[in-house]
Amino acid sequence: MRFSVIINLGLDDVDTAKAVSNALRPDDVDVPEGFSLRSYVINDSLIYVVDANIDDSKKILTLNNVVDDILRHTILALSSIKISR
């Protein structure tokens, strides 16, 4: 079964969206087997697309964890950006 999760993060401005994207980019490389991760900056939005081929019910939890990691890392990046400004 194939699943896609789209996360659309509306941020304050394009610079913030790019900064968060750059901060999260190193984590985008090592994804679980059967998963792919793409990110885009469009205007002031950072969009993540997580695609997963799920052949085992346990991989649903992996999908949940991947999405959770993206959201947690986004919160950390935004906190760091806010402090630095």
C-alpha positions in Angstrom: 0.0 0.0 0.0 1.3 3.5 -0.8 0.8 6.5 1.5 1.5 10.1 1.0 1.5 12.8 3.7 1.7 16.4 2.8 2.8 18.9 5.5 2.2 22.5 4.5 3.8 24.9 7.0 2.7 28.5 6.5 5.5 30.6 7.9 6.1 34.4 8.5 8.0 35.0 5.3 10.0 33.4 2.5 13.3 33.9 4.4 12.0 32.0 7.4 10.7 29.2 5.1 14.2 28.9 3.5 16.0 29.0 6.8 13.8 26.2 8.2 14.3 24.2 5.0 18.0 24.6 5.2 18.1 23.6 8.9 16.1 20.4 8.2 17.8 19.4 5.0 20.6 17.3 6.6 17.8 15.1 8.1 16.2 14.5 4.7 19.0 12.2 3.6 18.6 9.2 5.8 15.0 8.0 5.5 13.7 4.5 6.2 13.6 1.9 3.4 10.5 2.3 1.3 10.1 6.0 2.2 10.9 9.2 0.2 11.0 12.7 1.4 10.8 15.9 -0.6 10.6 19.5 0.5 9.8 22.7 -1.3 9.7 26.4 -0.4 6.8 28.2 -2.2 6.4 31.8 -1.2 6.2 31.8 2.6 5.4 28.1 2.9 7.6 25.1 3.5 6.0 22.0 2.1 7.1 18.4 2.9 5.9 15.4 1.0 6.5 12.0 2.6 5.8 9.0 0.4 5.8 5.5 1.9 5.3 2.0 0.6 3.8 0.2 3.5 4.0 -3.6 3.3 3.9 -4.2 7.0 1.5 -2.7 9.6 4.5 -1.7 11.8 5.6 0.7 9.1 2.6 2.8 9.8 4.3 3.7 13.1 7.4 4.5 11.1 5.4 6.9 8.9 4.0 8.5 12.1 7.5 8.9 13.5 8.9 10.5 10.3 6.1 13.1 10.3 6.6 13.6 14.1 10.4 14.2 13.5 9.7 16.7 10.8 7.3 18.7 13.0 9.6 18.5 16.1 12.7 19.6 14.1 10.6 22.4 12.6 9.7 23.7 16.0 13.4 23.6 17.1 14.5 25.4 14.0 11.8 28.1 14.4 12.9 28.6 18.1 16.5 29.0 17.0 15.6 31.4 14.3 13.5 33.5 16.7 16.3 33.7 19.2 18.8 34.7 16.6 16.7 37.6 15.3 
